Amino acid sequence: ESLFADENIATEAVYTDGSGTPDLVRVVARRADGITGFGEARLWSETQRFDLRVRGVANPRPGDRLEIGGEAFLIQGEPTRDPERLVWTIDVHPA
């Protein structure tokens, strides 16, 4: 919870769900690279993930939009929750 309040770690974003309703939320960026296995091959890909508080976004869905500092992203894949069920982690791609 304190991570989302820290100005050095979290930032404000506009989250727009499928109905088009925008909400101001706080997000923590996670920009780790991903390595995916495909048969015998290992594929490297740049990934972009963000953490959102569940109390700010109750049910994020693929296709929902996130805007941060003038950049727009769409959620891809199913969001996952942390073990305490307080934080969503979403994978995104540029809109």
N, C-alpha and C positions, 0 to 999 in steps of 0.2 A: 504494500500500500504506500509506503513512504517513497518508493521509487517513482511513483506516478506524481508525487508532489515535488520532487527534486527538479528544479529548472535546468540542471545540467544533464539530466538523463532523459526526462520525458518532455514531450512537446504537445501543443494543442493541434488538433486535427478536426476536420469536418467529416463525419461519418454519415453516409446517405444510404438508407436501406432500399429494398426493392420497390417500396411504395413512393419513393422520392422524398421522404421526410428527412431533412438534414438535422444532425445533432452535433454539438460541440463536445468532443471527448479528448482525453489525454492518452497518448500512446508512448510506448517505449520501442524504439527501433532495434531490430536484430538483423544484421546484414551479413549473415554467415554464408560461406560457400557450402554447397551440398555435393556429396559424392553418392551416386546411385549405382547399384549393381544391376547389370543387364546381362544375364548369362555369365560368361567369363569376363566380360568387359566391365570396367568401372568408369562411369561418366561423371565429369565435373561440370557443375552448373552454378552460376551465380544465383543466389536466392535472396529474396527480400521478405522478411517477416516482421510483424509488429505484434506487440502484446497490448491488449485492451482489457480494461476492467469489466467484469461481468455486470457489475451494477451500472455501468455506462452503456453497454451494448448487450442486451439480454440474449439475442439470438442472431449472431452474424451468419450470413448465408453467402455461398458463391455468387458472384455477380454484384454484390453490394460494393459501394464506392467509398474510398478513403482519400481525402485531399490533405496534403501536408505541405505547407510552404509553397503553394502554387503547383505542386506535382500531384497528379491524380493516379490512383491505383485501383484495380479491381481485385476482389478476393477470388482466389482460385482454390479449389479443393475444399474439403471439410475442415472448419476450424476445430482446434483441440483445446481442452481445458486442462489447467494444472491440477495436481492431486487434491488441492484444497477447494477446487472449483470456484476460484475467485478471479482467475485471469484466463482470457482467451489468447491463443496464439494463432495468427492468421498468416497464410502465405498469399502474397499478392504479385501482380504483374502490372506494368504500366498500362494505363487506360488509353 
